[in-house]
Amino acid sequence: MRQIVRLPSQLGAVIQTHRLGKGLTQTELARLAGTQQKTISAIENGSEGTKLDTLISVIAVLGLDLQIVPRQQDGASIEDVF
């Protein structure tokens, strides 16, 4: 399933959904990703400032891929998106 993520809170929700789907606690995911539980909590809560390498590690542990694609143009302005 593909999901469009444009905000930190949206990425956090995706990560939380997949973590729970795998039956992992925040502490377990943190250990597997080489980070701390508080970092997983911050990511899931949409906090800004997480290192990119940490996010990529978390995404990889969950068996997900990060894919960057051009945004579809549907006539909406950028102000309508954010």
Backbone atoms as SQL, in Angstrom:
CREATE TABLE atoms (id INTEGER PRIMARY KEY, chain TEXT, resi INTEGER, resn TEXT, atom TEXT, x REAL, y REAL, z REAL);
INSERT INTO atoms VALUES
  (1, 'A', 1, 'MET', 'N', 0.841, -1.173, 0.000),
  (2, 'A', 1, 'MET', 'CA', 0.000, 0.000, 0.000),
  (3, 'A', 1, 'MET', 'C', 0.891, 1.244, 0.000),
  (4, 'A', 2, 'ARG', 'N', 0.653, 2.148, -0.915),
  (5, 'A', 2, 'ARG', 'CA', 1.395, 3.399, -0.984),
  (6, 'A', 2, 'ARG', 'C', 0.668, 4.461, -0.181),
  (7, 'A', 3, 'GLN', 'N', 1.457, 5.257, 0.531),
  (8, 'A', 3, 'GLN', 'CA', 0.877, 6.345, 1.294),
  (9, 'A', 3, 'GLN', 'C', 1.642, 7.619, 0.993),
  (10, 'A', 4, 'ILE', 'N', 0.927, 8.698, 0.819),
  (11, 'A', 4, 'ILE', 'CA', 1.552, 9.989, 0.600),
  (12, 'A', 4, 'ILE', 'C', 1.786, 10.637, 1.952),
  (13, 'A', 5, 'VAL', 'N', 3.025, 11.055, 2.158),
  (14, 'A', 5, 'VAL', 'CA', 3.404, 11.706, 3.411),
  (15, 'A', 5, 'VAL', 'C', 3.975, 13.074, 3.066),
  (16, 'A', 6, 'ARG', 'N', 3.373, 14.108, 3.636),
  (17, 'A', 6, 'ARG', 'CA', 3.851, 15.468, 3.394),
  (18, 'A', 6, 'ARG', 'C', 4.157, 16.210, 4.685),
  (19, 'A', 7, 'LEU', 'N', 3.831, 15.611, 5.807),
  (20, 'A', 7, 'LEU', 'CA', 4.055, 16.258, 7.101),
  (21, 'A', 7, 'LEU', 'C', 4.703, 15.274, 8.065),
  (22, 'A', 8, 'PRO', 'N', 5.495, 15.772, 9.010),
  (23, 'A', 8, 'PRO', 'CA', 6.090, 14.875, 10.011),
  (24, 'A', 8, 'PRO', 'C', 5.040, 14.049, 10.762),
  (25, 'A', 9, 'SER', 'N', 3.894, 14.640, 11.039),
  (26, 'A', 9, 'SER', 'CA', 2.848, 13.905, 11.761),
  (27, 'A', 9, 'SER', 'C', 2.314, 12.742, 10.928),
  (28, 'A', 10, 'GLN', 'N', 2.253, 12.917, 9.613),
  (29, 'A', 10, 'GLN', 'CA', 1.793, 11.835, 8.739),
  (30, 'A', 10, 'GLN', 'C', 2.817, 10.703, 8.717),
  (31, 'A', 11, 'LEU', 'N', 4.100, 11.037, 8.658),
  (32, 'A', 11, 'LEU', 'CA', 5.142, 10.020, 8.691),
  (33, 'A', 11, 'LEU', 'C', 5.106, 9.279, 10.021),
  (34, 'A', 12, 'GLY', 'N', 4.911, 10.004, 11.097),
  (35, 'A', 12, 'GLY', 'CA', 4.822, 9.378, 12.419),
  (36, 'A', 12, 'GLY', 'C', 3.675, 8.393, 12.512),
  (37, 'A', 13, 'ALA', 'N', 2.537, 8.749, 11.941),
  (38, 'A', 13, 'ALA', 'CA', 1.378, 7.861, 11.971),
  (39, 'A', 13, 'ALA', 'C', 1.636, 6.592, 11.166),
  (40, 'A', 14, 'VAL', 'N', 2.297, 6.727, 10.022),
  (41, 'A', 14, 'VAL', 'CA', 2.632, 5.549, 9.210),
  (42, 'A', 14, 'VAL', 'C', 3.575, 4.633, 9.976),
  (43, 'A', 15, 'ILE', 'N', 4.593, 5.210, 10.584),
  (44, 'A', 15, 'ILE', 'CA', 5.561, 4.411, 11.345),
  (45, 'A', 15, 'ILE', 'C', 4.878, 3.717, 12.511),
  (46, 'A', 16, 'GLN', 'N', 4.025, 4.432, 13.225),
  (47, 'A', 16, 'GLN', 'CA', 3.323, 3.822, 14.357),
  (48, 'A', 16, 'GLN', 'C', 2.421, 2.677, 13.901),
  (49, 'A', 17, 'THR', 'N', 1.694, 2.877, 12.827),
  (50, 'A', 17, 'THR', 'CA', 0.811, 1.836, 12.309),
  (51, 'A', 17, 'THR', 'C', 1.596, 0.570, 11.954),
  (52, 'A', 18, 'HIS', 'N', 2.717, 0.730, 11.285),
  (53, 'A', 18, 'HIS', 'CA', 3.514, -0.430, 10.886),
  (54, 'A', 18, 'HIS', 'C', 4.216, -1.071, 12.085),
  (55, 'A', 19, 'ARG', 'N', 4.632, -0.254, 13.048),
  (56, 'A', 19, 'ARG', 'CA', 5.239, -0.806, 14.268),
  (57, 'A', 19, 'ARG', 'C', 4.227, -1.683, 14.994),
  (58, 'A', 20, 'LEU', 'N', 3.028, -1.163, 15.176),
  (59, 'A', 20, 'LEU', 'CA', 1.992, -1.925, 15.876),
  (60, 'A', 20, 'LEU', 'C', 1.597, -3.166, 15.079),
  (61, 'A', 21, 'GLY', 'N', 1.574, -3.037, 13.761),
  (62, 'A', 21, 'GLY', 'CA', 1.251, -4.177, 12.912),
  (63, 'A', 21, 'GLY', 'C', 2.259, -5.310, 13.040),
  (64, 'A', 22, 'LYS', 'N', 3.488, -4.954, 13.371),
  (65, 'A', 22, 'LYS', 'CA', 4.519, -5.975, 13.570),
  (66, 'A', 22, 'LYS', 'C', 4.602, -6.424, 15.026),
  (67, 'A', 23, 'GLY', 'N', 3.745, -5.870, 15.872),
  (68, 'A', 23, 'GLY', 'CA', 3.721, -6.253, 17.277),
  (69, 'A', 23, 'GLY', 'C', 4.921, -5.779, 18.064),
  (70, 'A', 24, 'LEU', 'N', 5.500, -4.675, 17.656),
  (71, 'A', 24, 'LEU', 'CA', 6.684, -4.148, 18.338),
  (72, 'A', 24, 'LEU', 'C', 6.313, -3.006, 19.273),
  (73, 'A', 25, 'THR', 'N', 7.000, -2.938, 20.392),
  (74, 'A', 25, 'THR', 'CA', 6.883, -1.770, 21.255),
  (75, 'A', 25, 'THR', 'C', 7.840, -0.704, 20.733),
  (76, 'A', 26, 'GLN', 'N', 7.679, 0.494, 21.229),
  (77, 'A', 26, 'GLN', 'CA', 8.624, 1.551, 20.856),
  (78, 'A', 26, 'GLN', 'C', 10.040, 1.185, 21.275),
  (79, 'A', 27, 'THR', 'N', 10.177, 0.577, 22.426),
  (80, 'A', 27, 'THR', 'CA', 11.494, 0.180, 22.926),
  (81, 'A', 27, 'THR', 'C', 12.127, -0.870, 22.029),
  (82, 'A', 28, 'GLU', 'N', 11.339, -1.846, 21.597),
  (83, 'A', 28, 'GLU', 'CA', 11.860, -2.894, 20.710),
  (84, 'A', 28, 'GLU', 'C', 12.286, -2.312, 19.363),
  (85, 'A', 29, 'LEU', 'N', 11.457, -1.433, 18.799),
  (86, 'A', 29, 'LEU', 'CA', 11.801, -0.809, 17.527),
  (87, 'A', 29, 'LEU', 'C', 13.063, 0.035, 17.668),
  (88, 'A', 30, 'ALA', 'N', 13.158, 0.766, 18.754),
  (89, 'A', 30, 'ALA', 'CA', 14.347, 1.586, 18.999),
  (90, 'A', 30, 'ALA', 'C', 15.610, 0.727, 19.052),
  (91, 'A', 31, 'ARG', 'N', 15.551, -0.382, 19.753),
  (92, 'A', 31, 'ARG', 'CA', 16.707, -1.270, 19.861),
  (93, 'A', 31, 'ARG', 'C', 17.109, -1.795, 18.492),
  (94, 'A', 32, 'LEU', 'N', 16.134, -2.226, 17.713),
  (95, 'A', 32, 'LEU', 'CA', 16.413, -2.760, 16.381),
  (96, 'A', 32, 'LEU', 'C', 16.980, -1.701, 15.435),
  (97, 'A', 33, 'ALA', 'N', 16.554, -0.461, 15.619),
  (98, 'A', 33, 'ALA', 'CA', 16.990, 0.631, 14.755),
  (99, 'A', 33, 'ALA', 'C', 18.242, 1.330, 15.275),
  (100, 'A', 34, 'GLY', 'N', 18.688, 0.939, 16.451),
  (101, 'A', 34, 'GLY', 'CA', 19.893, 1.544, 17.016),
  (102, 'A', 34, 'GLY', 'C', 19.683, 2.950, 17.550),
  (103, 'A', 35, 'THR', 'N', 18.526, 3.168, 18.136),
  (104, 'A', 35, 'THR', 'CA', 18.226, 4.482, 18.703),
  (105, 'A', 35, 'THR', 'C', 17.548, 4.304, 20.054),
  (106, 'A', 36, 'GLN', 'N', 16.966, 5.357, 20.581),
  (107, 'A', 36, 'GLN', 'CA', 16.313, 5.305, 21.888),
  (108, 'A', 36, 'GLN', 'C', 14.795, 5.352, 21.743),
  (109, 'A', 37, 'GLN', 'N', 14.108, 4.852, 22.756),
  (110, 'A', 37, 'GLN', 'CA', 12.642, 4.839, 22.748),
  (111, 'A', 37, 'GLN', 'C', 12.094, 6.248, 22.611),
  (112, 'A', 38, 'LYS', 'N', 12.724, 7.222, 23.263),
  (113, 'A', 38, 'LYS', 'CA', 12.218, 8.593, 23.184),
  (114, 'A', 38, 'LYS', 'C', 12.289, 9.138, 21.753),
  (115, 'A', 39, 'THR', 'N', 13.234, 8.652, 20.966),
  (116, 'A', 39, 'THR', 'CA', 13.324, 9.062, 19.568),
  (117, 'A', 39, 'THR', 'C', 12.155, 8.499, 18.767),
  (118, 'A', 40, 'ILE', 'N', 11.819, 7.233, 19.020),
  (119, 'A', 40, 'ILE', 'CA', 10.665, 6.631, 18.337),
  (120, 'A', 40, 'ILE', 'C', 9.397, 7.376, 18.720),
  (121, 'A', 41, 'SER', 'N', 9.255, 7.697, 19.981),
  (122, 'A', 41, 'SER', 'CA', 8.095, 8.451, 20.441),
  (123, 'A', 41, 'SER', 'C', 8.019, 9.807, 19.742),
  (124, 'A', 42, 'ALA', 'N', 9.144, 10.489, 19.628),
  (125, 'A', 42, 'ALA', 'CA', 9.172, 11.799, 18.965),
  (126, 'A', 42, 'ALA', 'C', 8.785, 11.677, 17.498),
  (127, 'A', 43, 'ILE', 'N', 9.296, 10.656, 16.818),
  (128, 'A', 43, 'ILE', 'CA', 8.959, 10.437, 15.409),
  (129, 'A', 43, 'ILE', 'C', 7.457, 10.193, 15.269),
  (130, 'A', 44, 'GLU', 'N', 6.921, 9.308, 16.089),
  (131, 'A', 44, 'GLU', 'CA', 5.499, 8.964, 16.002),
  (132, 'A', 44, 'GLU', 'C', 4.597, 10.143, 16.342),
  (133, 'A', 45, 'ASN', 'N', 5.098, 11.065, 17.143),
  (134, 'A', 45, 'ASN', 'CA', 4.315, 12.249, 17.504),
  (135, 'A', 45, 'ASN', 'C', 4.501, 13.396, 16.520),
  (136, 'A', 46, 'GLY', 'N', 5.296, 13.161, 15.467),
  (137, 'A', 46, 'GLY', 'CA', 5.466, 14.166, 14.435),
  (138, 'A', 46, 'GLY', 'C', 6.419, 15.286, 14.787),
  (139, 'A', 47, 'SER', 'N', 7.266, 15.057, 15.791),
  (140, 'A', 47, 'SER', 'CA', 8.242, 16.081, 16.156),
  (141, 'A', 47, 'SER', 'C', 9.256, 16.261, 15.042),
  (142, 'A', 48, 'GLU', 'N', 9.661, 17.482, 14.839),
  (143, 'A', 48, 'GLU', 'CA', 10.664, 17.773, 13.820),
  (144, 'A', 48, 'GLU', 'C', 12.052, 17.626, 14.428),
  (145, 'A', 49, 'GLY', 'N', 13.042, 17.431, 13.561),
  (146, 'A', 49, 'GLY', 'CA', 14.415, 17.428, 14.022),
  (147, 'A', 49, 'GLY', 'C', 15.070, 16.065, 14.122),
  (148, 'A', 50, 'THR', 'N', 14.379, 15.002, 13.744),
  (149, 'A', 50, 'THR', 'CA', 14.987, 13.682, 13.765),
  (150, 'A', 50, 'THR', 'C', 15.985, 13.575, 12.622),
  (151, 'A', 51, 'LYS', 'N', 17.135, 12.980, 12.896),
  (152, 'A', 51, 'LYS', 'CA', 18.149, 12.808, 11.859),
  (153, 'A', 51, 'LYS', 'C', 17.628, 11.895, 10.754),
  (154, 'A', 52, 'LEU', 'N', 17.999, 12.226, 9.542),
  (155, 'A', 52, 'LEU', 'CA', 17.561, 11.448, 8.389),
  (156, 'A', 52, 'LEU', 'C', 18.032, 10.011, 8.478),
  (157, 'A', 53, 'ASP', 'N', 19.272, 9.778, 8.922),
  (158, 'A', 53, 'ASP', 'CA', 19.761, 8.399, 9.013),
  (159, 'A', 53, 'ASP', 'C', 18.979, 7.591, 10.036),
  (160, 'A', 54, 'THR', 'N', 18.491, 8.239, 11.088),
  (161, 'A', 54, 'THR', 'CA', 17.658, 7.558, 12.081),
  (162, 'A', 54, 'THR', 'C', 16.320, 7.175, 11.457),
  (163, 'A', 55, 'LEU', 'N', 15.702, 8.101, 10.745),
  (164, 'A', 55, 'LEU', 'CA', 14.427, 7.806, 10.076),
  (165, 'A', 55, 'LEU', 'C', 14.576, 6.660, 9.084),
  (166, 'A', 56, 'ILE', 'N', 15.658, 6.672, 8.323),
  (167, 'A', 56, 'ILE', 'CA', 15.867, 5.614, 7.334),
  (168, 'A', 56, 'ILE', 'C', 16.071, 4.272, 8.028),
  (169, 'A', 57, 'SER', 'N', 16.767, 4.262, 9.149),
  (170, 'A', 57, 'SER', 'CA', 16.951, 3.010, 9.906),
  (171, 'A', 57, 'SER', 'C', 15.618, 2.475, 10.414),
  (172, 'A', 58, 'VAL', 'N', 14.796, 3.353, 10.955),
  (173, 'A', 58, 'VAL', 'CA', 13.480, 2.949, 11.471),
  (174, 'A', 58, 'VAL', 'C', 12.620, 2.402, 10.335),
  (175, 'A', 59, 'ILE', 'N', 12.612, 3.099, 9.227),
  (176, 'A', 59, 'ILE', 'CA', 11.837, 2.665, 8.063),
  (177, 'A', 59, 'ILE', 'C', 12.302, 1.298, 7.578),
  (178, 'A', 60, 'ALA', 'N', 13.619, 1.099, 7.533),
  (179, 'A', 60, 'ALA', 'CA', 14.171, -0.177, 7.073),
  (180, 'A', 60, 'ALA', 'C', 13.815, -1.316, 8.023),
  (181, 'A', 61, 'VAL', 'N', 13.911, -1.079, 9.322),
  (182, 'A', 61, 'VAL', 'CA', 13.574, -2.116, 10.306),
  (183, 'A', 61, 'VAL', 'C', 12.120, -2.553, 10.147),
  (184, 'A', 62, 'LEU', 'N', 11.263, -1.632, 9.790),
  (185, 'A', 62, 'LEU', 'CA', 9.847, -1.954, 9.609),
  (186, 'A', 62, 'LEU', 'C', 9.554, -2.604, 8.261),
  (187, 'A', 63, 'GLY', 'N', 10.596, -2.775, 7.448),
  (188, 'A', 63, 'GLY', 'CA', 10.413, -3.406, 6.141),
  (189, 'A', 63, 'GLY', 'C', 9.773, -2.485, 5.121),
  (190, 'A', 64, 'LEU', 'N', 9.960, -1.195, 5.311),
  (191, 'A', 64, 'LEU', 'CA', 9.388, -0.202, 4.408),
  (192, 'A', 64, 'LEU', 'C', 10.488, 0.417, 3.555),
  (193, 'A', 65, 'ASP', 'N', 10.095, 1.048, 2.455),
  (194, 'A', 65, 'ASP', 'CA', 11.000, 1.803, 1.604),
  (195, 'A', 65, 'ASP', 'C', 10.563, 3.253, 1.591),
  (196, 'A', 66, 'LEU', 'N', 11.530, 4.131, 1.486),
  (197, 'A', 66, 'LEU', 'CA', 11.254, 5.545, 1.299),
  (198, 'A', 66, 'LEU', 'C', 11.407, 5.836, -0.183),
  (199, 'A', 67, 'GLN', 'N', 10.376, 6.377, -0.783),
  (200, 'A', 67, 'GLN', 'CA', 10.391, 6.633, -2.215),
  (201, 'A', 67, 'GLN', 'C', 10.030, 8.097, -2.446),
  (202, 'A', 68, 'ILE', 'N', 10.865, 8.778, -3.214),
  (203, 'A', 68, 'ILE', 'CA', 10.614, 10.179, -3.537),
  (204, 'A', 68, 'ILE', 'C', 10.114, 10.239, -4.982),
  (205, 'A', 69, 'VAL', 'N', 8.948, 10.813, -5.166),
  (206, 'A', 69, 'VAL', 'CA', 8.360, 10.913, -6.503),
  (207, 'A', 69, 'VAL', 'C', 7.856, 12.339, -6.716),
  (208, 'A', 70, 'PRO', 'N', 7.776, 12.755, -7.966),
  (209, 'A', 70, 'PRO', 'CA', 7.238, 14.090, -8.234),
  (210, 'A', 70, 'PRO', 'C', 5.795, 14.201, -7.735),
  (211, 'A', 71, 'ARG', 'N', 5.480, 15.326, -7.201),
  (212, 'A', 71, 'ARG', 'CA', 4.120, 15.578, -6.733),
  (213, 'A', 71, 'ARG', 'C', 3.204, 15.736, -7.932),
  (214, 'A', 72, 'GLN', 'N', 2.042, 15.111, -7.871),
  (215, 'A', 72, 'GLN', 'CA', 1.082, 15.226, -8.963),
  (216, 'A', 72, 'GLN', 'C', 0.492, 16.619, -8.961),
  (217, 'A', 73, 'GLN', 'N', 0.393, 17.174, -10.124),
  (218, 'A', 73, 'GLN', 'CA', -0.190, 18.509, -10.282),
  (219, 'A', 73, 'GLN', 'C', -1.680, 18.375, -10.534),
  (220, 'A', 74, 'ASP', 'N', -2.465, 18.860, -9.610),
  (221, 'A', 74, 'ASP', 'CA', -3.917, 18.751, -9.775),
  (222, 'A', 74, 'ASP', 'C', -4.588, 20.125, -9.770),
  (223, 'A', 75, 'GLY', 'N', -3.776, 21.140, -9.983),
  (224, 'A', 75, 'GLY', 'CA', -4.332, 22.474, -10.007),
  (225, 'A', 75, 'GLY', 'C', -4.328, 23.169, -8.661),
  (226, 'A', 76, 'ALA', 'N', -4.044, 22.426, -7.583),
  (227, 'A', 76, 'ALA', 'CA', -4.009, 23.029, -6.255),
  (228, 'A', 76, 'ALA', 'C', -2.695, 23.764, -6.073),
  (229, 'A', 77, 'SER', 'N', -2.748, 24.864, -5.377),
  (230, 'A', 77, 'SER', 'CA', -1.521, 25.596, -5.094),
  (231, 'A', 77, 'SER', 'C', -0.859, 25.000, -3.862),
  (232, 'A', 78, 'ILE', 'N', 0.400, 25.317, -3.663),
  (233, 'A', 78, 'ILE', 'CA', 1.136, 24.778, -2.519),
  (234, 'A', 78, 'ILE', 'C', 0.485, 25.213, -1.201),
  (235, 'A', 79, 'GLU', 'N', -0.132, 26.358, -1.177),
  (236, 'A', 79, 'GLU', 'CA', -0.809, 26.827, 0.023),
  (237, 'A', 79, 'GLU', 'C', -1.991, 25.925, 0.390),
  (238, 'A', 80, 'ASP', 'N', -2.610, 25.295, -0.609),
  (239, 'A', 80, 'ASP', 'CA', -3.729, 24.396, -0.357),
  (240, 'A', 80, 'ASP', 'C', -3.274, 23.086, 0.276),
  (241, 'A', 81, 'VAL', 'N', -2.017, 22.711, 0.015),
  (242, 'A', 81, 'VAL', 'CA', -1.489, 21.454, 0.524),
  (243, 'A', 81, 'VAL', 'C', -1.119, 21.592, 1.997),
  (244, 'A', 82, 'PHE', 'N', -0.488, 22.711, 2.341),
  (245, 'A', 82, 'PHE', 'CA', -0.014, 22.905, 3.716),
  (246, 'A', 82, 'PHE', 'C', -0.890, 23.913, 4.355);
